[in-house]
Amino acid sequence: MPDQPRKIRILTVDDHPLFRQGVAAVIHGWNDMEVIAEGGNGFEAVELYRRHLPDVVIMDLRMPALGGVEAISIIRSEFPDARILVMTTYQGDVEALRALRAGAVGYLLKSAIDEDVGRAIQQVFAGQKFVPSEVSTALAAHAVEGELSTREIQVLRLVASGHSNPLVAQTLSISEATVKSHMKSIMAKLIARDRTHAVMIAVRRGILID
């Protein structure tokens, strides 16, 4: 009898054990793939990747200790050919962009894991990208908008914490006029009606973590 083809070896990383079990159960239904290791945070993801050298990683983005984006950056710096699918409940464009720019080659929404996981694994294993239509639409919708600068994100984070313009200025050692200028730019880029709306948009898109 001819040798059976080797199964696609998968590492899953998520801080919820029950969700990892659910993903493993879905993958078990595919004859050409298997879960070889599971981790609960970014540090474990890096260590398990080094130890097992899986074919595909399925990684959550929001985890304690070390997040998914940071773990992706570390893994890809050591293993440039690593194939990593990010998995999250969030379909915001900024969250997707951060993961993809860090080196992820695919993006899975937890709400569609049953339908997409097998196809996504096969696709990235074959050297292709996998981005669901919901995420690609969000990316396209905001591709023409300017991204917030590091300073603008700092200002908006303080505003989200309830800081007034004078207090933001004092905290960042800048003038109040500069804070107002940053807020004007932020609202223009996010197409926000006011400060509160800007914060809401930033949280929804993943610019600020709620």
RAGIRA-V797144 format. One record per pair of residues at least 6 apart in sequence whose C-alpha atoms are under 6 Angstrom apart, sorted by the first residue. I is the first residue (numbers start at 1). J is the second residue. D is the distance in whole Angstrom. If there is no record, write none. Layout:
i & j & d
I & J & D
I & J & D
This chain:
i & j & d
7 & 32 & 5
7 & 33 & 5
8 & 33 & 4
9 & 34 & 5
9 & 54 & 5
9 & 55 & 5
10 & 34 & 6
10 & 35 & 5
10 & 36 & 6
10 & 54 & 5
10 & 55 & 6
10 & 56 & 5
10 & 57 & 6
11 & 35 & 6
11 & 36 & 6
11 & 37 & 5
11 & 38 & 6
11 & 57 & 5
12 & 38 & 5
12 & 57 & 6
12 & 58 & 5
12 & 59 & 6
13 & 38 & 6
13 & 39 & 4
13 & 40 & 5
13 & 59 & 5
14 & 40 & 5
14 & 60 & 5
15 & 40 & 4
15 & 41 & 6
15 & 63 & 6
39 & 45 & 6
41 & 63 & 6
42 & 66 & 5
42 & 67 & 5
42 & 68 & 6
42 & 71 & 5
43 & 66 & 6
46 & 75 & 6
56 & 83 & 5
56 & 84 & 6
57 & 84 & 5
57 & 85 & 6
58 & 85 & 5
58 & 86 & 6
59 & 86 & 5
59 & 87 & 5
60 & 68 & 6
60 & 86 & 6
60 & 87 & 5
60 & 88 & 5
61 & 67 & 6
61 & 68 & 4
69 & 99 & 5
73 & 102 & 5
84 & 104 & 5
84 & 105 & 6
85 & 104 & 6
85 & 106 & 4
85 & 107 & 5
86 & 107 & 5
86 & 108 & 6
87 & 108 & 5
87 & 109 & 6
88 & 109 & 5
88 & 110 & 5
89 & 109 & 6
89 & 110 & 5
91 & 135 & 6
92 & 205 & 4
92 & 206 & 6
93 & 138 & 5
93 & 139 & 5
93 & 205 & 6
94 & 205 & 5
94 & 206 & 5
95 & 206 & 5
105 & 129 & 5
106 & 129 & 5
106 & 130 & 4
106 & 131 & 5
107 & 131 & 5
120 & 130 & 6
146 & 189 & 6
152 & 182 & 6
160 & 199 & 6
166 & 176 & 6
169 & 175 & 5
169 & 176 & 5
187 & 198 & 6
192 & 198 & 5
202 & 208 & 5
203 & 209 & 6
203 & 210 & 6
